[in-house]
Amino acid sequence: MNKKTPPEQRFKTKYTINGNGCWLWKTFNGRTYPSFTLDKVRKAHIASYMMFNGNIPKGKVVRHTCHNAGCVNPKHLILGTQKENI
């Protein structure tokens, strides 16, 4: 696969699914968020949100409802404010 491969197809090769439905990024080390190249290099959970749920309005951040920082399942990602995310 290369960058000409559709991003959704490339993305599917980067995670595994656990028993809680989390899509766990294979290279997540627990310290820094993994990245994925969509239109530019982005944090993988942000790229997932954008691919499957749409754009992120100014002033909003992508939050994990599962509280698993390595999860990129778009069903586990919601928008909120930075204050809500803390």
C-alpha positions in Angstrom: 0.0 0.0 0.0 1.1 3.5 -0.7 -0.3 7.1 -0.2 -2.4 6.6 -3.4 -4.3 3.9 -1.7 -7.5 5.4 -0.2 -6.9 6.5 3.3 -9.8 4.4 4.7 -8.1 1.3 3.3 -4.7 2.2 4.7 -6.3 3.1 8.0 -7.8 -0.4 8.4 -4.4 -2.0 8.5 -3.2 0.1 11.4 -5.5 -1.1 14.3 -6.9 -4.2 16.0 -10.3 -4.5 17.7 -10.5 -5.5 21.3 -13.5 -6.9 23.3 -14.8 -3.5 24.2 -15.0 -2.4 20.5 -12.0 -0.2 20.7 -9.9 0.0 17.6 -6.5 -0.1 19.1 -3.7 1.5 17.1 -1.0 -1.1 16.7 2.0 1.2 17.4 0.5 3.2 20.3 3.1 3.3 23.0 0.9 4.8 25.7 2.9 8.1 25.8 2.5 9.9 22.5 -0.6 9.8 20.3 0.0 7.8 17.1 -0.2 9.7 13.8 -1.8 9.0 10.4 -1.4 10.9 7.1 -4.8 12.0 5.8 -4.6 15.4 4.1 -1.6 16.0 6.3 -0.1 14.2 9.3 -2.6 14.2 12.1 -3.1 12.4 15.4 -4.7 9.0 14.4 -7.9 9.6 16.5 -8.4 13.0 14.9 -7.9 11.5 11.4 -10.4 8.8 12.2 -13.0 11.3 13.4 -12.5 13.3 10.2 -12.7 10.3 7.8 -15.8 8.8 9.4 -17.7 11.7 11.1 -16.7 14.9 9.2 -14.8 18.1 9.9 -13.9 19.4 13.3 -15.3 22.9 14.0 -13.0 25.6 15.2 -12.7 25.5 19.0 -13.6 21.8 19.3 -11.4 18.9 20.2 -11.9 15.2 19.6 -12.6 13.3 22.9 -12.6 9.5 23.6 -15.8 8.3 25.2 -14.0 5.0 26.0 -11.2 6.8 27.8 -8.6 4.8 25.8 -6.1 7.1 24.2 -5.0 4.4 21.8 -8.6 3.9 20.4 -9.4 5.2 17.0 -13.0 3.8 16.7 -15.0 6.7 15.3 -18.0 5.5 17.3 -15.9 6.2 20.5 -15.0 9.7 19.4 -17.0 12.8 20.1 -16.4 16.5 19.9 -16.1 18.7 22.9 -14.2 21.6 24.3 -10.7 21.5 25.7 -12.1 22.1 29.1 -14.4 19.1 28.8 -11.5 17.0 27.7 -9.4 17.7 30.8 
